[in-house]
């Protein structure tokens, strides 16, 4: 017999689809897409990049570690910077000397 007739239908050809849907569970519905086909970006925050001196970063990391030690398990750099911004009173800053 010819090889083509022996393997006219490969029963394992759909193994990936069977495993992904039946064994691992059905795929979740895809989120809504924007006009360009990309998922919509969040509007309640923005990712930024800032530069800081290494000493300042070490101090920030140490403060985050201390907060975690004190039970603030979800403390992070962004949260600590946001907290510092809310506590900053611009009227209490000294006038810069130029």
BAVEX-336597 format. One record per residue: residue in three letters; residue number from 1; x, y, z of N, C-alpha, C, O in turn. Coordinates in Angstrom, 1 decimal, padded with zeros to 4 digits, always signed. Example, Ala and Ser with C-alpha at 12.3 -4.5 7.8 and 13.67 -1.06 7.14 Angstrom:
BEGIN
@type ALA	seq 1	neast +013.2	nnorth -005.7	nup +007.8	caeast +012.3	canorth -004.5	caup +007.8	ceast +013.2	cnorth -003.3	cup +007.8	oeast +014.2	onorth -003.3	oup +008.5;
@type SER	seq 2	neast +012.8	nnorth -002.2	nup +007.1	caeast +013.7	canorth -001.1	caup +007.1	ceast +012.9	cnorth +000.0	cup +007.9	oeast +013.4	onorth +001.1	oup +008.0;
***
This chain:
BEGIN
@type UNK	seq 1	neast +000.8	nnorth -001.2	nup +000.0	caeast +000.0	canorth +000.0	caup +000.0	ceast +000.9	cnorth +001.2	cup +000.0	oeast +002.0	onorth +001.2	oup +000.4;
@type UNK	seq 2	neast +000.3	nnorth +002.3	nup -000.5	caeast +001.0	canorth +003.6	caup -000.5	ceast +000.9	cnorth +004.3	cup +000.8	oeast -000.1	onorth +004.1	oup +001.5;
@type UNK	seq 3	neast +001.9	nnorth +005.1	nup +001.1	caeast +001.9	canorth +005.8	caup +002.4	ceast +000.8	cnorth +006.8	cup +002.5	oeast +000.2	onorth +007.1	oup +003.6;
@type UNK	seq 4	neast +000.4	nnorth +007.4	nup +001.3	caeast -000.7	canorth +008.4	caup +001.4	ceast -002.0	cnorth +007.8	cup +001.9	oeast -002.7	onorth +008.4	oup +002.6;
@type UNK	seq 5	neast -002.3	nnorth +006.5	nup +001.5	caeast -003.5	canorth +005.9	caup +001.9	ceast -003.5	cnorth +005.5	cup +003.3	oeast -004.5	onorth +005.5	oup +004.0;
@type UNK	seq 6	neast -002.3	nnorth +005.1	nup +003.8	caeast -002.2	canorth +004.7	caup +005.2	ceast -002.5	cnorth +005.9	cup +006.1	oeast -003.1	onorth +005.7	oup +007.2;
@type UNK	seq 7	neast -002.0	nnorth +007.0	nup +005.8	caeast -002.1	canorth +008.2	caup +006.7	ceast -003.0	cnorth +009.2	cup +006.0	oeast -002.7	onorth +010.4	oup +006.0;
@type UNK	seq 8	neast -004.1	nnorth +008.8	nup +005.4	caeast -005.0	canorth +009.8	caup +004.8	ceast -005.5	cnorth +010.8	cup +005.8	oeast -005.7	onorth +012.0	oup +005.4;
@type UNK	seq 9	neast -005.7	nnorth +010.4	nup +007.0	caeast -006.2	canorth +011.3	caup +008.1	ceast -005.3	cnorth +011.0	cup +009.3	oeast -005.4	onorth +009.9	oup +009.9;
@type UNK	seq 10	neast -004.6	nnorth +012.0	nup +009.8	caeast -003.8	canorth +011.9	caup +011.0	ceast -004.7	cnorth +012.2	cup +012.2	oeast -005.1	onorth +013.4	oup +012.3;
@type UNK	seq 11	neast -005.0	nnorth +011.3	nup +013.0	caeast -005.9	canorth +011.5	caup +014.2	ceast -005.3	cnorth +012.5	cup +015.2	oeast -006.0	onorth +013.1	oup +016.0;
@type UNK	seq 12	neast -003.9	nnorth +012.7	nup +015.2	caeast -003.3	canorth +013.6	caup +016.1	ceast -003.0	cnorth +015.0	cup +015.6	oeast -002.4	onorth +015.8	oup +016.2;
@type UNK	seq 13	neast -003.5	nnorth +015.2	nup +014.4	caeast -003.2	canorth +016.5	caup +013.8	ceast -003.9	cnorth +017.6	cup +014.5	oeast -003.4	onorth +018.8	oup +014.5;
@type UNK	seq 14	neast -005.0	nnorth +017.4	nup +015.2	caeast -005.7	canorth +018.4	caup +016.0	ceast -005.3	cnorth +018.3	cup +017.5	oeast -006.1	onorth +018.9	oup +018.3;
@type UNK	seq 15	neast -004.2	nnorth +017.7	nup +017.8	caeast -003.9	canorth +017.5	caup +019.2	ceast -003.8	cnorth +018.8	cup +020.0	oeast -004.2	onorth +018.9	oup +021.1;
@type UNK	seq 16	neast -003.1	nnorth +019.8	nup +019.4	caeast -002.9	canorth +021.1	caup +020.0	ceast -004.3	cnorth +021.7	cup +020.3	oeast -004.5	onorth +022.3	oup +021.4;
@type UNK	seq 17	neast -005.1	nnorth +021.7	nup +019.4	caeast -006.5	canorth +022.4	caup +019.6	ceast -007.2	cnorth +021.6	cup +020.6	oeast -007.9	onorth +022.2	oup +021.5;
@type UNK	seq 18	neast -007.2	nnorth +020.3	nup +020.6	caeast -007.9	canorth +019.5	caup +021.6	ceast -007.4	cnorth +019.8	cup +023.0	oeast -008.2	onorth +020.0	oup +023.9;
@type UNK	seq 19	neast -006.1	nnorth +019.8	nup +023.1	caeast -005.5	canorth +020.0	caup +024.5	ceast -005.8	cnorth +021.4	cup +024.9	oeast -006.2	onorth +021.6	oup +026.1;
@type UNK	seq 20	neast -005.6	nnorth +022.4	nup +024.1	caeast -005.8	canorth +023.8	caup +024.5	ceast -007.3	cnorth +024.1	cup +024.9	oeast -007.5	onorth +024.9	oup +025.8;
@type UNK	seq 21	neast -008.2	nnorth +023.5	nup +024.2	caeast -009.6	canorth +023.8	caup +024.5	ceast -010.2	cnorth +022.8	cup +025.6	oeast -010.9	onorth +023.3	oup +026.5;
@type UNK	seq 22	neast -010.0	nnorth +021.5	nup +025.4	caeast -010.6	canorth +020.6	caup +026.3	ceast -009.8	cnorth +020.3	cup +027.6	oeast -010.4	onorth +020.3	oup +028.7;
@type UNK	seq 23	neast -008.5	nnorth +020.2	nup +027.5	caeast -007.7	canorth +019.9	caup +028.7	ceast -007.4	cnorth +021.1	cup +029.5	oeast -007.5	onorth +021.1	oup +030.7;
@type UNK	seq 24	neast -006.9	nnorth +022.2	nup +028.8	caeast -006.5	canorth +023.4	caup +029.5	ceast -007.6	cnorth +024.4	cup +029.7	oeast -007.4	onorth +025.3	oup +030.4;
@type UNK	seq 25	neast -008.7	nnorth +024.2	nup +029.1	caeast -009.9	canorth +025.1	caup +029.2	ceast -010.0	cnorth +025.9	cup +028.0	oeast -009.0	onorth +026.2	oup +027.2;
@type UNK	seq 26	neast -011.2	nnorth +026.4	nup +027.8	caeast -011.5	canorth +027.3	caup +026.6	ceast -010.8	cnorth +028.6	cup +026.8	oeast -010.6	onorth +029.1	oup +027.9;
@type UNK	seq 27	neast -010.4	nnorth +029.2	nup +025.6	caeast -009.7	canorth +030.5	caup +025.6	ceast -010.7	cnorth +031.5	cup +026.1	oeast -011.9	onorth +031.5	oup +025.7;
@type UNK	seq 28	neast -010.2	nnorth +032.5	nup +026.8	caeast -011.0	canorth +033.6	caup +027.2	ceast -011.3	cnorth +034.5	cup +026.0	oeast -010.6	onorth +034.6	oup +025.0;
@type UNK	seq 29	neast -012.5	nnorth +035.2	nup +026.1	caeast -012.8	canorth +036.1	caup +025.0	ceast -011.8	cnorth +037.2	cup +024.9	oeast -011.3	onorth +037.7	oup +026.0;
@type UNK	seq 30	neast -011.5	nnorth +037.6	nup +023.7	caeast -010.5	canorth +038.7	caup +023.6	ceast -011.1	cnorth +040.0	cup +023.9	oeast -012.3	onorth +040.3	oup +023.7;
@type UNK	seq 31	neast -010.3	nnorth +040.9	nup +024.6	caeast -010.9	canorth +042.2	caup +024.9	ceast -011.2	cnorth +043.1	cup +023.7	oeast -010.7	onorth +042.8	oup +022.6;
@type UNK	seq 32	neast -012.0	nnorth +044.0	nup +023.9	caeast -012.4	canorth +044.9	caup +022.7	ceast -011.2	cnorth +045.6	cup +022.2	oeast -010.2	onorth +045.9	oup +022.9;
@type UNK	seq 33	neast -011.2	nnorth +045.8	nup +020.9	caeast -010.1	canorth +046.4	caup +020.2	ceast -010.5	cnorth +047.8	cup +019.8	oeast -011.6	onorth +048.1	oup +019.5;
@type UNK	seq 34	neast -009.5	nnorth +048.7	nup +019.7	caeast -009.7	canorth +050.1	caup +019.2	ceast -009.7	cnorth +050.1	cup +017.7	oeast -009.7	onorth +049.1	oup +017.0;
@type UNK	seq 35	neast -009.7	nnorth +051.3	nup +017.2	caeast -009.8	canorth +051.5	caup +015.7	ceast -008.6	cnorth +050.9	cup +015.0	oeast -008.8	onorth +050.4	oup +013.9;
@type UNK	seq 36	neast -007.4	nnorth +050.9	nup +015.6	caeast -006.2	canorth +050.4	caup +014.9	ceast -006.1	cnorth +048.9	cup +015.2	oeast -005.0	onorth +048.3	oup +014.8;
@type UNK	seq 37	neast -007.0	nnorth +048.2	nup +015.9	caeast -006.9	canorth +046.8	caup +016.2	ceast -006.1	cnorth +046.5	cup +017.4	oeast -005.9	onorth +045.4	oup +017.8;
@type UNK	seq 38	neast -005.7	nnorth +047.6	nup +018.2	caeast -005.0	canorth +047.4	caup +019.4	ceast -005.9	cnorth +047.5	cup +020.6	oeast -006.9	onorth +048.3	oup +020.5;
@type UNK	seq 39	neast -005.7	nnorth +046.9	nup +021.7	caeast -006.5	canorth +047.1	caup +022.8	ceast -006.5	cnorth +048.5	cup +023.3	oeast -005.4	onorth +049.1	oup +023.2;
@type UNK	seq 40	neast -007.6	nnorth +049.1	nup +023.8	caeast -007.6	canorth +050.5	caup +024.2	ceast -006.6	cnorth +050.6	cup +025.4	oeast -006.5	onorth +049.8	oup +026.3;
@type UNK	seq 41	neast -005.9	nnorth +051.8	nup +025.4	caeast -005.0	canorth +052.1	caup +026.5	ceast -005.7	cnorth +052.6	cup +027.7	oeast -006.7	onorth +053.3	oup +027.6;
@type UNK	seq 42	neast -005.2	nnorth +052.3	nup +028.9	caeast -005.8	canorth +052.8	caup +030.1	ceast -005.7	cnorth +054.3	cup +030.1	oeast -004.7	onorth +054.9	oup +029.7;
@type UNK	seq 43	neast -006.7	nnorth +055.0	nup +030.7	caeast -006.6	canorth +056.5	caup +030.7	ceast -006.4	cnorth +057.0	cup +032.1	oeast -006.2	onorth +058.2	oup +032.3;
@type UNK	seq 44	neast -006.4	nnorth +056.1	nup +033.1	caeast -006.3	canorth +056.6	caup +034.5	ceast -004.9	cnorth +056.7	cup +035.0	oeast -004.6	onorth +057.1	oup +036.1;
@type UNK	seq 45	neast -003.9	nnorth +056.2	nup +034.2	caeast -002.5	canorth +056.4	caup +034.6	ceast -001.6	cnorth +056.4	cup +033.3	oeast -002.1	onorth +056.0	oup +032.2;
@type UNK	seq 46	neast -000.4	nnorth +056.8	nup +033.4	caeast +000.6	canorth +056.8	caup +032.4	ceast +001.9	cnorth +056.2	cup +032.9	oeast +002.3	onorth +056.5	oup +034.0;
@type UNK	seq 47	neast +002.6	nnorth +055.5	nup +032.0	caeast +003.9	canorth +055.0	caup +032.4	ceast +004.9	cnorth +056.1	cup +032.0	oeast +004.9	onorth +056.6	oup +030.8;
@type UNK	seq 48	neast +005.8	nnorth +056.5	nup +032.9	caeast +006.8	canorth +057.5	caup +032.6	ceast +008.2	cnorth +057.0	cup +032.9	oeast +008.3	onorth +055.9	oup +033.6;
@type UNK	seq 49	neast +009.1	nnorth +057.7	nup +032.5	caeast +010.5	canorth +057.3	caup +032.8	ceast +011.2	cnorth +058.6	cup +033.3	oeast +011.1	onorth +059.6	oup +032.8;
@type UNK	seq 50	neast +011.8	nnorth +058.4	nup +034.5	caeast +012.5	canorth +059.5	caup +035.1	ceast +013.9	cnorth +059.1	cup +035.5	oeast +014.2	onorth +057.9	oup +035.6;
@type UNK	seq 51	neast +014.8	nnorth +060.0	nup +035.6	caeast +016.2	canorth +059.7	caup +036.0	ceast +016.3	cnorth +060.1	cup +037.5	oeast +015.9	onorth +061.1	oup +037.9;
@type UNK	seq 52	neast +017.0	nnorth +059.2	nup +038.2	caeast +017.3	canorth +059.5	caup +039.6	ceast +018.7	cnorth +059.1	cup +039.9	oeast +019.3	onorth +058.2	oup +039.3;
@type UNK	seq 53	neast +019.3	nnorth +059.8	nup +040.9	caeast +020.7	canorth +059.4	caup +041.3	ceast +020.6	cnorth +058.1	cup +042.0	oeast +019.6	onorth +057.7	oup +042.7;
@type UNK	seq 54	neast +021.7	nnorth +057.3	nup +041.9	caeast +021.7	canorth +056.0	caup +042.5	ceast +021.5	cnorth +056.0	cup +044.0	oeast +020.8	onorth +055.1	oup +044.6;
@type UNK	seq 55	neast +022.0	nnorth +057.0	nup +044.7	caeast +021.8	canorth +057.2	caup +046.1	ceast +020.4	cnorth +057.4	cup +046.4	oeast +019.8	onorth +056.8	oup +047.4;
@type UNK	seq 56	neast +019.6	nnorth +058.2	nup +045.6	caeast +018.2	canorth +058.4	caup +045.9	ceast +017.4	cnorth +057.1	cup +045.6	oeast +016.5	onorth +056.8	oup +046.4;
@type UNK	seq 57	neast +017.8	nnorth +056.3	nup +044.6	caeast +017.1	canorth +055.1	caup +044.4	ceast +017.4	cnorth +054.1	cup +045.5	oeast +016.4	onorth +053.3	oup +045.9;
@type UNK	seq 58	neast +018.6	nnorth +054.1	nup +046.0	caeast +018.9	canorth +053.2	caup +047.2	ceast +018.0	cnorth +053.6	cup +048.4	oeast +017.5	onorth +052.7	oup +049.1;
@type UNK	seq 59	neast +017.9	nnorth +054.9	nup +048.6	caeast +017.0	canorth +055.3	caup +049.7	ceast +015.6	cnorth +055.0	cup +049.5	oeast +014.9	onorth +054.6	oup +050.4;
@type UNK	seq 60	neast +015.1	nnorth +055.1	nup +048.2	caeast +013.7	canorth +054.8	caup +047.9	ceast +013.5	cnorth +053.3	cup +048.1	oeast +012.5	onorth +052.9	oup +048.7;
@type UNK	seq 61	neast +014.4	nnorth +052.5	nup +047.6	caeast +014.3	canorth +051.0	caup +047.8	ceast +014.3	cnorth +050.6	cup +049.3	oeast +013.5	onorth +049.8	oup +049.7;
@type UNK	seq 62	neast +015.1	nnorth +051.3	nup +050.1	caeast +015.2	canorth +051.0	caup +051.5	ceast +013.9	cnorth +051.4	cup +052.2	oeast +013.4	onorth +050.7	oup +053.1;
@type UNK	seq 63	neast +013.3	nnorth +052.5	nup +051.8	caeast +012.0	canorth +052.9	caup +052.4	ceast +010.9	cnorth +051.9	cup +052.0	oeast +010.0	onorth +051.6	oup +052.9;
@type UNK	seq 64	neast +010.9	nnorth +051.5	nup +050.8	caeast +009.9	canorth +050.5	caup +050.4	ceast +010.1	cnorth +049.2	cup +051.2	oeast +009.1	onorth +048.6	oup +051.6;
@type UNK	seq 65	neast +011.3	nnorth +048.8	nup +051.3	caeast +011.6	canorth +047.6	caup +052.1	ceast +011.1	cnorth +047.7	cup +053.5	oeast +010.6	onorth +046.8	oup +054.1;
@type UNK	seq 66	neast +011.4	nnorth +048.9	nup +054.1	caeast +010.9	canorth +049.1	caup +055.5	ceast +009.4	cnorth +049.1	cup +055.6	oeast +008.9	onorth +048.6	oup +056.6;
@type UNK	seq 67	neast +008.7	nnorth +049.7	nup +054.6	caeast +007.3	canorth +049.7	caup +054.6	ceast +006.8	cnorth +048.2	cup +054.6	oeast +005.8	onorth +047.9	oup +055.3;
@type UNK	seq 68	neast +007.4	nnorth +047.4	nup +053.7	caeast +007.0	canorth +046.0	caup +053.6	ceast +007.2	cnorth +045.3	cup +054.9	oeast +006.4	onorth +044.5	oup +055.4;
@type UNK	seq 69	neast +008.4	nnorth +045.6	nup +055.6	caeast +008.7	canorth +045.0	caup +056.9	ceast +007.6	cnorth +045.3	cup +057.9	oeast +007.3	onorth +044.5	oup +058.8;
@type UNK	seq 70	neast +007.0	nnorth +046.5	nup +057.8	caeast +006.0	canorth +047.0	caup +058.7	ceast +004.6	cnorth +046.5	cup +058.4	oeast +003.6	onorth +046.9	oup +059.0;
@type UNK	seq 71	neast +004.5	nnorth +045.7	nup +057.3	caeast +003.2	canorth +045.2	caup +057.0	ceast +002.5	cnorth +045.7	cup +055.8	oeast +001.5	onorth +045.2	oup +055.4;
@type UNK	seq 72	neast +003.1	nnorth +046.7	nup +055.1	caeast +002.6	canorth +047.2	caup +053.9	ceast +003.0	cnorth +046.3	cup +052.7	oeast +004.0	onorth +046.7	oup +052.0;
@type UNK	seq 73	neast +002.4	nnorth +045.2	nup +052.6	caeast +002.9	canorth +044.1	caup +051.7	ceast +002.9	cnorth +044.5	cup +050.2	oeast +003.6	onorth +044.0	oup +049.4;
@type UNK	seq 74	neast +002.0	nnorth +045.5	nup +049.9	caeast +001.9	canorth +045.9	caup +048.5	ceast +002.7	cnorth +047.2	cup +048.2	oeast +002.5	onorth +047.8	oup +047.1;
@type UNK	seq 75	neast +003.5	nnorth +047.7	nup +049.1	caeast +004.2	canorth +048.9	caup +049.0	ceast +005.2	cnorth +048.8	cup +047.8	oeast +005.8	onorth +047.7	oup +047.5;
@type UNK	seq 76	neast +005.3	nnorth +049.9	nup +047.0	caeast +006.2	canorth +049.9	caup +045.9	ceast +006.7	cnorth +051.3	cup +045.7	oeast +006.2	onorth +052.3	oup +046.3;
@type UNK	seq 77	neast +007.6	nnorth +051.5	nup +044.8	caeast +008.2	canorth +052.8	caup +044.5	ceast +007.2	cnorth +053.9	cup +044.1	oeast +007.2	onorth +055.0	oup +044.6;
@type UNK	seq 78	neast +006.3	nnorth +053.5	nup +043.2	caeast +005.3	canorth +054.4	caup +042.7	ceast +004.4	cnorth +054.9	cup +043.8	oeast +004.1	onorth +056.1	oup +043.9;
@type UNK	seq 79	neast +004.0	nnorth +054.0	nup +044.6	caeast +003.1	canorth +054.3	caup +045.7	ceast +003.8	cnorth +055.3	cup +046.7	oeast +003.2	onorth +056.2	oup +047.1;
@type UNK	seq 80	neast +005.0	nnorth +055.0	nup +047.0	caeast +005.8	canorth +055.9	caup +047.9	ceast +006.0	cnorth +057.3	cup +047.3	oeast +005.9	onorth +058.3	oup +048.0;
@type UNK	seq 81	neast +006.3	nnorth +057.4	nup +046.0	caeast +006.4	canorth +058.7	caup +045.4	ceast +005.1	cnorth +059.4	cup +045.4	oeast +005.1	onorth +060.6	oup +045.6;
@type UNK	seq 82	neast +004.0	nnorth +058.7	nup +045.1	caeast +002.7	canorth +059.4	caup +045.1	ceast +002.3	cnorth +059.9	cup +046.5	oeast +001.8	onorth +061.0	oup +046.6;
@type UNK	seq 83	neast +002.7	nnorth +059.1	nup +047.5	caeast +002.4	canorth +059.5	caup +048.9	ceast +003.3	cnorth +060.8	cup +049.2	oeast +002.8	onorth +061.7	oup +049.8;
@type UNK	seq 84	neast +004.5	nnorth +060.8	nup +048.8	caeast +005.4	canorth +062.0	caup +049.1	ceast +004.8	cnorth +063.2	cup +048.4	oeast +004.9	onorth +064.3	oup +048.9;
@type UNK	seq 85	neast +004.3	nnorth +063.0	nup +047.2	caeast +003.7	canorth +064.2	caup +046.4	ceast +002.5	cnorth +064.8	cup +047.2	oeast +002.3	onorth +066.0	oup +047.2;
@type UNK	seq 86	neast +001.7	nnorth +063.9	nup +047.8	caeast +000.5	canorth +064.4	caup +048.5	ceast +000.9	cnorth +065.1	cup +049.7	oeast +000.2	onorth +066.0	oup +050.2;
@type UNK	seq 87	neast +002.1	nnorth +064.8	nup +050.3	caeast +002.5	canorth +065.4	caup +051.5	ceast +003.3	cnorth +066.7	cup +051.3	oeast +003.6	onorth +067.4	oup +052.3;
@type UNK	seq 88	neast +003.7	nnorth +067.0	nup +050.1	caeast +004.6	canorth +068.1	caup +049.8	ceast +003.8	cnorth +069.4	cup +049.8	oeast +002.8	onorth +069.5	oup +049.1;
@type UNK	seq 89	neast +004.2	nnorth +070.4	nup +050.6	caeast +003.6	canorth +071.7	caup +050.7	ceast +004.5	cnorth +072.7	cup +050.0	oeast +005.6	onorth +073.0	oup +050.6;
@type UNK	seq 90	neast +004.2	nnorth +073.1	nup +048.8	caeast +005.1	canorth +074.0	caup +048.1	ceast +005.3	cnorth +075.3	cup +048.8	oeast +006.4	onorth +075.9	oup +048.6;
@type UNK	seq 91	neast +004.4	nnorth +075.8	nup +049.6	caeast +004.5	canorth +077.1	caup +050.3	ceast +005.5	cnorth +077.0	cup +051.4	oeast +006.0	onorth +078.0	oup +051.9;
@type UNK	seq 92	neast +005.9	nnorth +075.8	nup +051.9	caeast +006.8	canorth +075.6	caup +053.0	ceast +008.3	cnorth +075.4	cup +052.5	oeast +009.2	onorth +075.4	oup +053.3;
@type UNK	seq 93	neast +008.4	nnorth +075.4	nup +051.1	caeast +009.8	canorth +075.2	caup +050.6	ceast +010.5	cnorth +076.5	cup +050.6	oeast +009.9	onorth +077.6	oup +050.4;
@type UNK	seq 94	neast +011.8	nnorth +076.5	nup +050.9	caeast +012.6	canorth +077.8	caup +050.9	ceast +012.7	cnorth +078.3	cup +049.5	oeast +012.7	onorth +077.6	oup +048.5;
@type UNK	seq 95	neast +012.8	nnorth +079.6	nup +049.4	caeast +013.0	canorth +080.3	caup +048.1	ceast +014.4	cnorth +080.0	cup +047.6	oeast +015.4	onorth +080.1	oup +048.4;
@type UNK	seq 96	neast +014.5	nnorth +079.5	nup +046.4	caeast +015.9	canorth +079.2	caup +045.9	ceast +016.7	cnorth +080.4	cup +045.7	oeast +016.3	onorth +081.5	oup +045.4;
@type UNK	seq 97	neast +018.0	nnorth +080.3	nup +046.0	caeast +019.0	canorth +081.4	caup +045.8	ceast +019.6	cnorth +081.3	cup +044.4	oeast +020.1	onorth +080.2	oup +044.1;
@type UNK	seq 98	neast +019.5	nnorth +082.4	nup +043.7	caeast +020.0	canorth +082.3	caup +042.3	ceast +021.2	cnorth +083.3	cup +042.2	oeast +021.7	onorth +083.4	oup +041.1;
***
